[in-house]
Amino acid sequence: VQEVSAGGITMATYVATTGDDSVLDEEVAFLEAPLLEPGQSETYIQPRVSAERASLFEHAVRAIHHAMKYGAHGLPLIGSGDWNDGMNRVGHEGRGESVWLGWFLAYVLNEFAPLCVRHDRSDLGERYRNEARWLNGMLELSWDGGWYRRAYFDDGTPLGSAQNEECR
């Protein structure tokens, strides 16, 4: 999920820096691969280039919408996490949530909203701003009095809270 929403922030930063939003209209293909089987956490394959094409703006919107899936605590689902951050087992059953990912997603939503307005999608920009406000409220609930929790495992157990020795 981190990778899919990173495209939105990359585009927002590029446009803010250069003032050139024509790149958002560039049409590019998607990559496609079979979905993972139940119980399969990863696969090593060469994805295919899809026949479907869309603007970079549409690619970012789809990626952001993919990232806007939340668990029981109102935080983004982490899935298998990033392969190199040691959190790959937090949400491998599909219910684990990430506080950091929530902060990142809220940032992406706020930064991408102006691009929606520039792209005659002010409705989408407003939706993203509202979603970011809501998400920030959920993130504040992850404060345990000493620090923010890092995540919640699939079973709802917090990681990085006052109750844990690890990940404080």
Secondary structure, 3 states (H helix, E strand, C coil): CHHHHHHHHHHHHHHHHHCCCHHHHCEEEEEECCCCCCCCCCCCCCCEEEEEEEEHHHHHHHHHHHHCCECCCCCEECCCCCCCCCCCCCCCCCCCEEHHHHHHHHHHHHHHHHHHHHCCCHHHHHHHHHHHHHHHHHHHCCECCCCECCEECCCCCEECCCCCCCCC
